[in-house]
Amino acid sequence: MKFSKRHVRRSITVLALPIMLAGCAGGSGSMLSMSYSRIGAFSQYAELKDGRYTVPAIDLRVIDPQMLRQVVDYQTKEPPGTIVVDTAARHLYLVEAGGKAMRYGIGVGKAGLAFQGNATISRKGEWPHWAPTEAMMTREPKRYRKWASGMDGGLGNPLGARAMYLYQNERDTMFRIHGTTEPETIGHAVSSGCIRLMNQDVIDLYSRVKLGTHVVVIQPAVMSGVQSAAVAN
């Protein structure tokens, strides 16, 4: 059988492709895996139709890659299904079996406004209604007093697409795990104390947790035996 020169060149290129890709490995992994990682991230944070609302795509150029949702190695004494919030690292972990966790980037409360300790998710809401607390209105009246009667759920609502309400001893702590209209704040301490995630992430987390989920919120000085170091796969 005779082959044209063009056919031979094409065959060599196809055969050489896996070798070239295998030779791209560097200190942080191969270019191929990095490419798939990037594609996966864009897919996770693409525009999302959610009921009667369309959640805008996230501009990943303004997000630290460490804040993107991913499965990581995570050693903890907490059982699978527990949420561990490490405020210092700006990460929320949903503990899985086998030393793994789903890790989400978060925004946290300003100094002096943060919750810590154990809580239970006793209420959940999709596109929740929001109203500032009395403390928020007292602290920043010009910003919050006009919303004293609250705001209906929607794309402009500060709680974002989902909210999970933290209770202690059947009492509302007034702290929530919720979405945000400001994804660029993820990784920073700018909120009024609640734990915020990008809307795509809070929708994902909401779908994975049930009422009664145990939540552990760790502040920098309170590690309480929970391992906060994690390594991305």
Order of alpha helices (4+ residues) and beta strands (2+ residues): alpha-alpha-beta-beta-beta-beta-beta-beta-beta-beta-alpha-alpha-beta-beta-beta-beta-alpha-beta-beta
